[in-house]
Amino acid sequence: MRHKVAGYKLGRTTSHRRSLLRNMATSLIMEERIETTVPKAKALRPTVEKMITLGKRGDLAARRQATAYLMTDEAVHKLFDTIGPRFGDRNGGYTRIVRTAWQKGDGADKAFIELLGSEQLLDEKRQKRAEARAKKAEETRKAMEEQEAQRGEEAAAAEAESKEEKDKE
């Protein structure tokens, strides 16, 4: 019986588990959506919800607590400037776990853990990536056309030289 036993061990030592959750919480706050295994997502959820509650409080003591836990200053700034105010009127339930496929190597269940309301941000990121890919493909196509044109010019120049040599003989 597991009476009064909370949390997940995840098959790791205490320090390894703590650093894993700190890194994942930082990544989730920065990216607003990460893919991981279901047990890790379930272990991460309370941690992130506590961080968002600190972001909602917004005072100096909360900022220092978040800075002590999160790995980067950018994550702390994003937590207090954008994420905290976004959930200002909501009392808990800031994250969503969406199960996806299985992991190919060991068959572990995979899931996305994401912050609620991040759909617009993720769509914008997806659109920016698509635009960047299209721009890069266009640049590559232009470079290939320029190379072909240059090769054609070189071939024409080589034919002209060979004709001149034949005419001289």
Secondary structure as GFF3:
##gff-version 3
##sequence-region A 1 169
A	DSSP	alpha_helix	14	31	.	.	.	ID=ss1
A	DSSP	beta_strand	33	37	.	.	.	ID=ss2
A	DSSP	alpha_helix	38	57	.	.	.	ID=ss3
A	DSSP	alpha_helix	60	69	.	.	.	ID=ss4
A	DSSP	alpha_helix	73	78	.	.	.	ID=ss5
A	DSSP	pi_helix	79	83	.	.	.	ID=ss6
A	DSSP	alpha_helix	84	86	.	.	.	ID=ss7
A	DSSP	beta_strand	95	102	.	.	.	ID=ss8
A	DSSP	beta_strand	109	115	.	.	.	ID=ss9
A	DSSP	alpha_helix	119	168	.	.	.	ID=ss10
###
